[in-house]
Amino acid sequence: MLLMGCQKNTTEPILGQLDIRLKESLDNYRKILSSNTEGGWTGTLQTGTGDEFEFNFVFDAEGKVNMASDMSVASMSERQLSTYALQAIQVPSLTFDTHNYIHELADPRPEAMGGDRGHGLYADFEFEILKYEKDTLYLRGIKYKNDFKIVKATEDYIEKFKGPIEKYNKTRALLAQYKTYPFKLGNGRLGDFKMFEGDFELYVLMYNKNNKGTPGWITVPYEIDEQGLHFDEVTIGGTKLQDLLLDAGKTELLTKMNGQETSTNTTNPRDFIGVNTEGKLWRFFDMLTYLDQDGNENNGFAQMMKGVKADLKSKGVEFDYAYIDLYNLSGTNYLYFYLDMYQNGTYRRATWQYKIQMTSTGFNIVDNGSITLGIGADGNLLAPITAYFNKKNFTFVWNPGYPSSFLSAGFAPVSSPNDIGFGGMSTLD
């Protein structure tokens, strides 16, 4: 007699129980996350590059998340609404599945947030949920393994930034209205007061010789009132500096240099800008991308170039790069301006070369120049550039452009001082 038995299939109940447990776990995490709609959840994310950014999330039960962060002034002052998902990706996971501030850290373009091309700051926006205890949710990034813990918050996240943002906006407005200039330090270098977009700090920069490399810098704790910026004495480049206060006529900001109240606009650019044989800065570079103090294209030279650019584009010619050299060859000083362009994939260069005479404040063009237009489109479209240099007499000016950590300078025709051509400054390598 053959005895036959049957084996009970337990796979389906086990999997069913697992699915139920995962669903219960996800539902529980959803209840936890959406339980604090006042302060939300706050935590600091350390990216793969070592940068740290604080985030605040207010979750609801329908998959919406309101997000703020300390990564920029915009993200501190205004929340962004997006969505999140709780999923079972092997283990319970929290995913920010539509774009918000946290995704900007993973932007693969270096020009967006820095970092490496293709990876950004090596930052996650999909996280495994490791555990929840004592009002803290412990997370780990799925791709880059960023550790991230978010804690139940008790205060309005945006509220704590209102004071610093108000101070930042007042300071930016003051420095835009009453411009400061590079000034000579005791060690012979140039110093400069700077405040950068999205950065609450006030800096004093010290530019390197020939403007090479990253400038030296110190941060200056300060307070602001109707008189200007008040800060304790600091020392950089052998010079003691204190305060940036409005003068009696409210026309400019003065600082104390070694105890003496002084305008920052006391250093002649000609002391630092000249031809190569003078051992000074003598190249204006990247002239097509610089913006004015308000972040717009400058109203003189750049507006003229904008018109030329539009006219050339209508003929199929694209701008690429422009710079000016001031140099000495066999005892004669020259200005050399070149403009790189592309037409139907073909590289072209237009050049303007003039003999110049350096003056105490700038330079004068003393001949009619040698001009090579080098384009297939109508060369008359470049005539406005020639007309600009035909103004002959030019004065150097400091920092006409948008605040940068590198020294910028410009030159303007004496007859039309608002027509400023400018860019970064350096020597040839």
JOWODA-V699775 format. One record per residue. N is the residue number from 1. OMEGA is omega as a letter, one per 40 degrees, with the letter a starting at -180 (999 if undefined). D_FIRST is the distance of its C-alpha to the first C-alpha in Angstrom with 2 decimals. Layout:
N/OMEGA/D_FIRST, N/OMEGA/D_FIRST
//
This chain:
1/a/0.00, 2/i/3.78, 3/i/6.32, 4/i/9.56, 5/i/12.90, 6/a/16.35, 7/a/19.52, 8/i/22.64, 9/a/25.62, 10/a/28.55, 11/a/31.01, 12/i/32.68, 13/a/33.49, 14/i/34.84, 15/i/37.03, 16/i/38.06, 17/i/39.11, 18/i/41.03, 19/a/42.86, 20/a/43.78, 21/i/45.07, 22/i/47.11, 23/i/48.59, 24/i/49.48, 25/i/51.03, 26/i/53.09, 27/i/54.21, 28/i/55.29, 29/i/57.30, 30/i/58.90, 31/i/60.02, 32/a/61.38, 33/a/63.30, 34/a/64.78, 35/a/65.75, 36/a/69.06, 37/i/71.12, 38/a/74.42, 39/a/74.44, 40/a/71.18, 41/a/69.67, 42/i/71.70, 43/i/70.71, 44/i/72.00, 45/i/70.14, 46/a/70.81, 47/i/70.31, 48/i/69.29, 49/a/73.00, 50/i/73.74, 51/a/75.61, 52/i/75.07, 53/i/75.23, 54/i/74.90, 55/i/73.14, 56/a/72.97, 57/i/70.32, 58/a/70.33, 59/i/66.94, 60/a/66.16, 61/a/62.84, 62/i/63.07, 63/i/62.90, 64/i/66.65, 65/i/68.37, 66/a/72.10, 67/i/73.00, 68/a/76.10, 69/i/76.77, 70/a/79.54, 71/i/79.21, 72/i/82.32, 73/i/85.04, 74/a/83.42, 75/i/80.03, 76/a/81.79, 77/a/83.79, 78/i/81.44, 79/i/77.77, 80/i/75.53, 81/i/72.77, 82/a/69.52, 83/i/65.78, 84/i/62.96, 85/i/59.18, 86/a/56.51, 87/i/53.44, 88/i/50.18, 89/a/50.81, 90/i/48.01, 91/i/49.85, 92/a/52.24, 93/i/55.37, 94/a/58.88, 95/i/60.44, 96/a/64.01, 97/i/63.20, 98/a/66.66, 99/i/69.86, 100/a/71.79, 101/a/73.82, 102/i/70.88, 103/a/70.15, 104/i/73.66, 105/a/72.75, 106/i/70.21, 107/a/72.68, 108/a/72.39, 109/i/76.11, 110/a/78.20, 111/a/81.15, 112/a/79.22, 113/a/78.41, 114/a/78.88, 115/a/76.03, 116/i/74.48, 117/i/74.20, 118/a/70.70, 119/a/69.76, 120/a/72.65, 121/a/72.45, 122/a/68.72, 123/i/68.06, 124/i/64.85, 125/i/64.50, 126/a/60.70, 127/i/59.48, 128/i/56.31, 129/a/56.57, 130/i/56.02, 131/i/56.74, 132/i/59.05, 133/i/60.89, 134/i/64.32, 135/i/65.45, 136/i/64.69, 137/a/62.21, 138/a/61.30, 139/i/60.68, 140/a/60.17, 141/a/60.98, 142/a/58.13, 143/a/60.19, 144/i/62.89, 145/i/61.43, 146/i/64.58, 147/a/64.22, 148/i/65.47, 149/a/65.60, 150/a/67.11, 151/i/68.53, 152/a/69.27, 153/a/73.01, 154/a/75.55, 155/i/78.52, 156/a/79.30, 157/a/78.82, 158/a/81.48, 159/a/84.06, 160/i/84.32, 161/a/85.50, 162/i/88.26, 163/i/90.96, 164/a/90.25, 165/i/89.96, 166/i/93.26, 167/i/94.92, 168/a/93.45, 169/i/94.70, 170/a/98.18, 171/i/98.42, 172/i/97.33, 173/i/99.89, 174/a/102.63, 175/i/101.97, 176/a/101.86, 177/a/105.18, 178/a/106.97, 179/i/105.82, 180/a/105.85, 181/i/106.63, 182/a/105.94, 183/a/108.49, 184/i/109.69, 185/a/108.36, 186/a/110.19, 187/i/108.27, 188/i/109.34, 189/i/105.99, 190/i/105.42, 191/a/103.79, 192/i/102.39, 193/a/101.09, 194/i/97.85, 195/a/95.29, 196/a/92.33, 197/i/90.40, 198/a/87.50, 199/a/88.63, 200/a/90.33, 201/i/92.09, 202/a/95.75, 203/i/96.18, 204/i/99.14, 205/i/98.50, 206/a/100.34, 207/i/100.20, 208/i/99.90, 209/a/102.57, 210/i/102.45, 211/a/99.77, 212/i/97.02, 213/a/93.72, 214/a/92.66, 215/i/95.67, 216/a/96.03, 217/i/95.60, 218/i/95.69, 219/a/94.53, 220/i/97.12, 221/a/96.26, 222/i/98.70, 223/a/99.71, 224/i/101.25, 225/a/103.99, 226/i/106.80, 227/a/108.63, 228/a/105.83, 229/i/103.39, 230/i/104.06, 231/i/102.56, 232/a/103.56, 233/i/105.20, 234/a/102.92, 235/i/103.85, 236/i/102.74, 237/i/104.50, 238/a/107.32, 239/i/108.19, 240/a/107.84, 241/i/106.81, 242/i/106.82, 243/i/106.30, 244/a/106.48, 245/i/108.97, 246/i/110.96, 247/a/114.61, 248/a/117.36, 249/a/117.55, 250/i/113.76, 251/i/113.78, 252/i/111.58, 253/i/109.49, 254/i/111.18, 255/i/109.64, 256/i/111.25, 257/a/111.38, 258/i/112.51, 259/a/113.99, 260/i/115.90, 261/a/114.93, 262/i/114.35, 263/i/113.13, 264/a/110.12, 265/a/111.91, 266/a/114.33, 267/i/112.83, 268/i/114.09, 269/a/111.18, 270/i/113.60, 271/a/113.47, 272/a/109.87, 273/i/109.66, 274/i/111.59, 275/a/111.42, 276/a/109.50, 277/i/112.62, 278/a/113.18, 279/a/109.89, 280/i/108.76, 281/a/105.89, 282/i/106.40, 283/i/103.35, 284/a/102.27, 285/i/98.67, 286/a/96.02, 287/a/98.75, 288/a/96.75, 289/a/94.16, 290/a/96.34, 291/i/96.76, 292/a/99.62, 293/a/99.65, 294/i/97.92, 295/i/95.13, 296/i/96.78, 297/a/98.39, 298/a/101.88, 299/a/104.59, 300/a/106.71, 301/a/105.54, 302/i/101.88, 303/i/102.81, 304/i/104.82, 305/i/101.92, 306/i/99.57, 307/i/101.81, 308/a/101.96, 309/a/98.19, 310/i/97.72, 311/i/100.27, 312/a/98.64, 313/i/95.16, 314/i/96.48, 315/i/97.29, 316/a/93.88, 317/a/94.99, 318/i/93.02, 319/i/94.50, 320/a/92.75, 321/i/94.96, 322/i/98.59, 323/i/100.67, 324/i/104.28, 325/i/105.72, 326/a/109.16, 327/i/110.23, 328/i/113.23, 329/i/113.78, 330/i/116.87, 331/i/118.71, 332/i/117.99, 333/a/115.68, 334/i/113.23, 335/i/110.77, 336/i/107.80, 337/i/105.48, 338/a/102.50, 339/i/100.02, 340/a/96.74, 341/i/95.31, 342/i/92.76, 343/a/93.33, 344/i/90.58, 345/a/88.84, 346/i/92.07, 347/i/93.49, 348/i/97.16, 349/i/99.64, 350/a/102.90, 351/i/105.43, 352/i/108.66, 353/a/110.85, 354/i/114.09, 355/a/116.71, 356/i/117.04, 357/i/119.37, 358/i/117.84, 359/a/119.71, 360/a/119.70, 361/a/117.11, 362/i/115.31, 363/i/116.35, 364/i/118.56, 365/a/117.76, 366/i/120.84, 367/a/120.06, 368/i/118.46, 369/i/115.36, 370/a/113.24, 371/i/110.53, 372/a/107.65, 373/i/105.51, 374/i/102.80, 375/i/101.01, 376/i/100.51, 377/a/101.12, 378/a/104.64, 379/i/106.22, 380/a/108.36, 381/i/105.31, 382/a/105.84, 383/i/109.51, 384/i/108.97, 385/i/107.95, 386/i/111.14, 387/i/113.15, 388/a/111.63, 389/i/112.83, 390/i/116.18, 391/i/116.94, 392/a/117.89, 393/a/118.31, 394/i/115.21, 395/i/114.57, 396/i/111.50, 397/i/109.60, 398/i/106.89, 399/i/103.37, 400/a/103.76, 401/i/100.01, 402/a/96.97, 403/a/96.37, 404/i/94.68, 405/i/94.21, 406/a/96.24, 407/i/99.93, 408/i/100.96, 409/a/104.47, 410/i/106.22, 411/a/109.52, 412/i/111.48, 413/i/114.60, 414/a/117.65, 415/i/118.54, 416/a/115.14, 417/i/113.56, 418/i/110.48, 419/a/109.39, 420/i/107.42, 421/a/105.39, 422/i/103.06, 423/i/99.96, 424/a/98.71, 425/i/101.14, 426/i/100.68, 427/i/102.21, 428/i/100.85, 429/999/98.41
//
